[in-house]
Amino acid sequence: MKRILLPTDFSDNSWNAITYILQLFNNVECSFTLLHTYTPVIYHIEYMQASSAQFQVTDSVKEVAEKKLQEMQQRIQLEFNNPKHTFSQIVSFNTLISEIEELQKGNVMDMIVMGTKGATGLKEILFGSNTVHILKKAKCPVLAIPSNFSFQPPLEVLFPSDYKIDFQEEHVQDIKNIAGLYCSRINILNVAYSYNLSEQEEINRQKLEGYFKNITHLFHRIRNQDVQEAITTFQLKNHIDILIMINNKNSFFENLLFRSKINQIGFHLNIPFLVIPSYKDKV
């Protein structure tokens, strides 16, 4: 049974992400955890010395959140009645990032699914700060769903890789699972400035080929473009349903998402984005 964490702030974005994953894993046994975190409007050390009236306000916020989560679960079960799916709820007086870190220590989830703002203009921020931090630090795969993206079967998967990763089965298992559910085709995109792969890069490429031997896949190579441009160009020329990348230290993923000015990213995400943590970083 796949264990999936669904953080929600009760926004349309978070509901959209929830409906996407419910449909993506319609035929998969899943245990979903609905998570809502809350903190006071003013949250500092003096709160620890707050009056009983202030604590009552916090208790009221918790009660409202619990009621909203219950209503959300009832809506899910009404609109997506699925005997393969079970649900639990967490309401926590905590920040989202800290709560997820605590849940990771308890090995509560196999995947995190979040809604994103989406980007439509050159200077819009692609991800909020919470999403960026979780994408970078999560020790399980994180699936980010753009706002207003309606579910469509992920028949075409784009998987950029620089072949600098010593690929393990754990890296590709979620990709294989999705491909198995939808008979997807994996488009493996290598972006490079050199003419030939190094010996180690070729070994890693062959490992990937072995992992995908029973799955339809194509290798693509683009030279003399930066990663953002290559991904954008590929998406413009080919219909892609989901983008999947591995967050490997010192790989182009780091440069892509976590440079200082994230709003200068050269491509705008309008499809689901699955980020898989590096195997060695999870150990």
ZABAKE-32263 format. One line per 8 residues: number of its first residue (from 0); for each residue x, y, z of C-alpha. Coordinates in steps of 0.5 Angstrom, whole numbers, plus 500, padded with zeros to 3 digits. Last residue first. Example, Ala and Ser with C-alpha at 12.3 -4.5 7.8 and 13.67 -1.06 7.14 Angstrom:
<rs>
1 = 527 498 514; 525 491 516
</rs>
This chain:
<rs>
282 = 541 514 507; 536 519 503; 542 523 500; 545 517 497; 539 515 494; 538 522 491; 531 525 492; 526 524 487
274 = 522 530 484; 516 529 481; 513 535 477; 506 536 474; 505 540 468; 505 548 467; 512 549 469; 515 555 467
266 = 522 555 464; 528 560 464; 528 560 472; 529 568 474; 524 567 479; 529 563 483; 534 568 484; 539 565 489
258 = 540 558 485; 535 553 488; 531 550 482; 535 549 476; 542 549 479; 541 544 484; 537 540 478; 543 541 474
250 = 547 536 479; 551 538 485; 547 534 489; 542 529 486; 535 532 486; 532 527 481; 528 529 476; 521 528 473
242 = 516 532 468; 509 530 467; 504 530 461; 509 532 455; 507 533 448; 513 534 444; 516 540 440; 514 545 446
234 = 516 541 451; 523 539 448; 524 547 447; 523 548 455; 527 542 457; 533 544 453; 532 552 455; 532 550 462
226 = 538 545 462; 542 550 458; 543 549 451; 550 547 447; 548 539 446; 541 536 446; 541 528 447; 535 524 447
218 = 534 517 449; 527 513 448; 523 509 453; 518 504 452; 518 500 459; 521 493 459; 528 495 459; 527 501 463
210 = 532 499 469; 537 496 464; 537 503 460; 538 507 466; 544 502 468; 547 503 461; 546 511 462; 550 510 468
202 = 556 506 465; 556 511 459; 557 517 464; 562 513 467; 566 513 461; 565 520 459; 559 521 454; 561 524 448
194 = 561 531 444; 561 535 450; 556 541 452; 551 536 455; 543 536 456; 541 528 456; 533 527 456; 530 521 457
186 = 523 520 454; 519 515 458; 513 512 454; 507 511 459; 504 504 459; 499 508 464; 500 504 470; 506 501 469
178 = 509 507 467; 507 510 473; 510 505 477; 517 505 473; 518 512 474; 516 511 482; 522 505 482; 527 510 478
170 = 531 512 483; 530 506 488; 533 502 483; 539 505 483; 543 510 478; 550 512 480; 548 519 478; 552 523 473
162 = 548 521 467; 546 529 466; 539 527 467; 532 529 464; 526 525 465; 520 527 461; 514 522 461; 509 521 456
154 = 503 517 457; 501 521 464; 494 520 464; 490 527 464; 488 530 471; 487 538 470; 492 543 472; 488 549 475
146 = 494 550 479; 501 546 478; 502 540 481; 508 538 485; 510 531 486; 515 530 492; 519 523 492; 521 522 499
138 = 527 524 503; 525 532 503; 530 537 503; 530 540 496; 523 539 494; 521 541 501; 524 548 501; 522 550 494
130 = 515 548 496; 515 552 503; 518 558 499; 513 558 494; 514 555 487; 514 558 480; 515 566 482; 513 570 476
122 = 518 574 473; 517 571 466; 509 571 466; 505 565 467; 507 561 473; 504 555 477; 502 557 484; 504 550 486
114 = 499 544 489; 503 539 494; 504 531 494; 508 528 498; 511 521 497; 513 515 501; 510 517 508; 510 516 515
106 = 517 514 516; 517 517 523; 523 522 522; 520 524 515; 514 526 520; 518 531 524; 521 534 518; 514 535 515
98 = 512 538 521; 518 543 521; 516 545 514; 509 546 515; 510 550 521; 507 547 527; 501 547 531; 499 540 528
90 = 492 538 525; 493 531 522; 488 527 518; 487 519 516; 485 517 509; 484 510 506; 484 509 498; 483 502 495
82 = 475 502 496; 474 508 492; 469 514 492; 472 520 489; 467 525 489; 463 523 496; 469 520 499; 473 526 497
74 = 468 531 500; 467 527 506; 475 528 507; 475 535 506; 469 536 511; 473 532 516; 479 537 514; 475 543 515
66 = 472 541 522; 479 539 524; 482 546 522; 476 550 525; 478 546 532; 485 548 531; 483 555 530; 479 555 536
58 = 484 551 540; 489 557 538; 484 562 540; 483 559 547; 491 559 548; 490 567 547; 485 567 552; 489 563 557
50 = 494 568 557; 501 567 553; 508 566 556; 510 561 551; 507 566 546; 513 571 548; 518 567 544; 515 569 537
42 = 509 567 533; 504 573 531; 499 570 527; 499 564 531; 501 558 527; 497 552 523; 499 546 520; 494 542 516
34 = 495 535 513; 491 530 510; 494 523 510; 493 518 504; 493 511 505; 494 508 498; 492 501 494; 493 503 487
26 = 487 503 481; 486 511 482; 493 512 483; 493 518 478; 486 520 480; 487 521 487; 493 524 486; 490 529 481
18 = 484 531 486; 489 532 492; 493 537 487; 487 541 485; 485 541 493; 491 544 494; 491 549 489; 484 551 491
10 = 486 553 498; 484 549 504; 491 550 507; 493 543 505; 499 538 506; 497 531 502; 502 526 505; 502 519 501
2 = 503 512 503; 503 507 498; 500 500 500
</rs>
